[in-house]
Amino acid sequence: MPDGYRDTVNLVKYIWERRHRLKGKNLSQILNASLNLFENTLRHTRMCSLPMTLQIEPTNRCNLSCKQCFRYDRVSKRILGDLTFENFEKIMNQFPKVFDVSLIGLGESFMNKDLYRMIDSLDKRNVDISLTTNGTVLDKKTISSINKAKKVYIQFSLDAALRDTYKKIRGVDCFDKVLSNIKEFIKFKKKSVHASLGFVVMLDNYHELDEFVRLAAELNINTIHLGDLNGPWLGDNRDELLIDNTTKIKKNIEKAYKSAKEKGIEIKYNRYAYLWGEEANITKCWFLWQFPYITWDGYLTTCCNLPNPETHNFGNVLEVSFKKLWNSVSYRSFRKTLKKGLPKKVCRTCHLAN
């Protein structure tokens, strides 16, 4: 199938599968999102549209010590801090047409005391909201805001199906507490809130994938997001985390898919779609066109796979307007290299570059 035709088919499929997200959006949002999808498909280096999606880091503080987390890289440690509500509003005022916002970063989002205000603000802007949490701290104000919002997607990041594995990966023995919190949340959440489980595949846990599907069914959650370890995130412990035998992991993934289908659970896994499918190509990266990442202190970074501004950033949106940075020389140059299928050094460990 020719690339141009396949891209058009994929674009139509993408829009059709997400047509329910048009509900509640105004004409300006819909037109911008349509143009953004079109420009991404054609790989424009200079953008007329604003990104239809956005990721903002509420905090990079966390109460766990996950062995695979970039926050504990010995080479580069970021200053810890929280995004203030005032700065959040300054950022959001620069994105009047955004479709959905992920309040997710390198920390535990629920540790930001103003998270509930951010959720309320996004809901008033007719924006879909995505959250990721480790499930250890679920305060009442934030849960109330989540239930009031028109559309929220929340992922509980577990990375394990068994208590011992959880403790080994997370560095804290609170598996039972987290499961209890998730059960209570699922019990009281409204239908407008879509919950899922998150699982980063690594040496310590890939053998538990089938068991993780069983756990999702037990928790009454029908969506699982699987993720991969990204090279730039890893420090000296990469050898004890990364899986070299892709044949073995593929076997476990396929078994989990089969089990999930029997239980009515959907599994979403980028590696399965890209690395093992015909889409494996860095030119398919959408982050530089559709999904910018902004740190708690305002830095515009390459993407959520490279969230450290010390590694790479395009500037600070609290100092320079996003519109200027969005079509800056450095941003357009970066897009151009991806369009040619020649990723910059910082991208070469991404699953889309394999």
N, C-alpha and C positions, 0 to 999 in steps of 0.2 A: 504494500500500500504506500503511495507517495506521501512524503512527509507533510506537505501542505494539506492534502485531503484528510490525512489522519488527524492533524492538529485541529481542523475544522470540526470533524466528527467528535473529537474529545472535548472541544469547547462546548458544542451543543449538548453533549452528554453531561458535562459538568453543570451547565445551567439548569438542565432538566432535573437532575438529581437534587439540586438545591433550590428548586422553585419555591418550596415552602418558606424559604428565608426571605422572600419578597414581602411577606405579610408584615404590615406596619411600617414599611419603608416608604419615604416620600419620593417624588419623581426625581429630585436632584440626586438622591442616593442611588437610585436605580440606574440613571443615565451614566453617572460616574463609574459605577461598578461595571456596567456593560462596556464602556470605553476602556476601563482598566483591563478587563479580560481580553478585549480585542488587541490592545497594545502588548500585552504579555504574549499572546499567541504569535504576533508578528515580530516579537522581540525588539520593539522600538528602544533605542538607546536614550532618546529625549522623550520624556513623558508629558503628555497633555493632561492626563488624568492624575488624580491623587490615589494612593493605594486603597483598595477596598477593605483590606484587613490591616490590623495593627497589633503589635505586641508591646505592652508596657510592663516594666518590672516594678511591682509595688515595693519590694525590698530584696536585698541580697543576704539578709540575715536568715539563719536557719537554726532549728533546735535539734537537728540530727547530724550524724557524721558519716554520711554515705561514702563508701570507699571509692565509688566511681565518679564522684562529683568534682567538677572543675573548681569549685570554691576551695578545695583543699590541695590544689596543685601547688607544690612547693616553689615552683619557678615564679609564679605571678599571683600575688594575693591582693585583691581589691579592698579598698576602704569600704567598711560595712555601713549601710545606712538605709533609711526609709524615704520613699517618695512622699512629699507633703501633699496635702489635698490642693493647696494653692498652686503648686507646680503641676499637679495632675490636670487642673483646669486650664493652665496656660498651654499645656501640650494638646489637650483635646480641642481647644479653640482653633487649633491649626488644622484640624481634621473634621470639618463640618459635614463631609459626605461619606464618612467611613461606615461600612456595613457592620463589621463586628470587631470587637477588641478583646484580646487575650490579656488578662491581668495575671501574667505568669512571668517568673524570672528565675534567677539562681537561688532564691531564698524561699521560705515558706510564706506565701502571700498573706495568710491569715494572721501573721505576726504584725502586720501593719494596722495600727489602730484606726486608720481612716479608710480601710478597705470597704466598709459598708457604705460610706459616703460616695466612694468612687462608683460602686455598683448602682446606687440610686441615681447618680449623675448620668451614667451611661444609659440607663433605662429611660430617663427623660429625653435623651437624645435619639431614641428609637434605634439603639445599637444592641446587637446580640452580644452576650458576654460569655467568655470562656475563662474558667478557673482551673488551676491544678493545686492540689493540697496533699500533704502527707497524712492528713486526717488526725493529727495529734491534738490540734487546737481548733475547735469549731465554736466560736463565740456566738451568743444569741443574737446580737445586733446584726452580724453578717448573715447568719442563717435567715433572719427575718427579711433582710434586704433581698436575698436570693429568692425567697418565696414570693416576694412582691413583684419582682422583675418579670417582664413579659417573656423573655427567653434567655435561659442560662444553661450553659454546658459546663459541668464540673467533673473533673477527673481525679480519682483518688489514686495516688501513686503508691504502689505496694512493693513491686519488684520481687515478691516471693509468695509462695502458696503455703509455706510452713513456717512455724515460729523460729526454729533454729536458723533457717536460711535468712529470714528477715533480720535477725540479730546480727548475723555475720556480715550482711551487706550494709545495714543501716547503723550499726554500732550502738544501738539502743534496744533494750528488750521491752518493747511496748506493742507488740503485734496484737495481743488480745485486746488491748485498750483501743487500738485503731479500728479493729473489726467491730467492736462494740459501738464506737462512734459512727461508723459507716451505717450500721444497721439502724441506729436511731435516726440518722439523717434520711435514709431511704424511707423510713416509716412515716416521717412527717413532711417530706418534700411534696411540692405541688407538681402537677403534670407538666407544667411549663419548664420544669427543671429536668434536664437530661443528664443522668449520671453514668459514669464509665469507670473502669479500672485501668491503671497504667502499669506496664511491666517492661523494664529495660532488660533486654536479653543479654546475658553474660555467662561466663563459665560457671559461676556459682548457682545459677538458677534455671538454665535452659532445659534441664531434665524435668522441671516442675511445670512445664507449660500445660500439660493435660490436667494436672491437679489444679492449676490456676483457673482453668475453665470451670471445673467443678465448684471452686470457691465462688466464682462470679455468680453461678446459678444459685448457690446457697444464700448469697447476699441479695438476690433478686435484681441483679444488674445484667443487662443484656448487650453491653458493648465493652469490648476489650481493645485497648490501644497498646500495641507492642512497639518498642523503640530499640534503636541500636546505639551502642557506644560510639561516640565521635572522637576521632584521633586527637584533636587539639585539646579536648577536655582532660585527657589522661596524663598522669605524671609517671612516677617511677614504678607504679604498680600495674602498668598496662599488660604485662605478660600474664598476670593472674586474673585478668578481666576479659581480655579479648578471646574470641573463639576462632581458632584457625581452621577447624574441620567444618566447612560449610555443608558438607554432605550430611553429617550427623545432625546439625541443627535443622536442616531442611526437613529431615525425617520427623523430628519432634514437632516442627511447625505444622506439617501436614496432618499429623495425628491430632494436634490441637484443633485445627480447622474442622476436621471430621467430627470430633467430639462436640465442638461448639455448634455446628450445624444441627446435630441431633438434639441439642438443648435449646435451640432457638436463639443462640448468642452470636453476635457479629464480631469478627476479629478484623481489625484494621492494622496493617503492617506495611510500611513504606518499602522495606527491604524486599518483601515478597513481591511487590508490584514492580519495583524498579530494577533491583539487582538481578533477579531471576527472570524478569520479563523483557519484552522488547523495548521497553522505555528507558533502559539504562543509558543515560546520556546527560552530561552536565548541562547541556543546552536546555534541558527541561526544567532547570531550577527556576522557581517562581519568586523567591524571596526578594531579589533585587528589583522586581517589578510590582509585587503585590503585598509584601508582608514585612515591613521594616520592624526592627527591634529597637526599643528605646530603654535605656537603663534608668535606674531610680534617680540618678543625678543628671539625666537629660541627654546622654550621649547616644547618637544614632549609629548603631553598629551594623555589621554586614547582615547578620541573621541570628536566629535563636541558637544555631549551632556554633556561632562565634560571638558570644555575647560580651566578651571582655573588650572594652574600648582600648585597653593597652595593647591588644593584639592588632586591632584595626577599628577605625571609626571614621565617619564622614563629617563629624562636627557635633555641636551641641545645640539641640533645638530650643534650649532655654536662653541661648545667646544669639543664635542665628535662626531665622525662620526656616521651617521645614521645606517650604517651597523652593527656597534658594539652594538648600542642600540636596534636594531631590533631583535636581538637574545640574548639579555641580559637575565640574570637569572630572573629579575623581569618581563620582557615582556613574557617570556616562561611560567612563573608561572601563570601569569594572563590568558593567553590563555588556560592553562590546566584547570583552574577552570571553565571557560566558556564552555569548551568542555564537562565537567562533568555535566553541567547544574547547577552549584553551583556558582552563581555570587557573586563577592565581594560586600561589603556593598555599595560602591559608585554606583553600577549598579542596585540596587534593586528597583529604582523608574522608570527605563527605561520601555518603552512600550513593549520591547521584553522580559522583565522579568515577565510580567503579565500572 
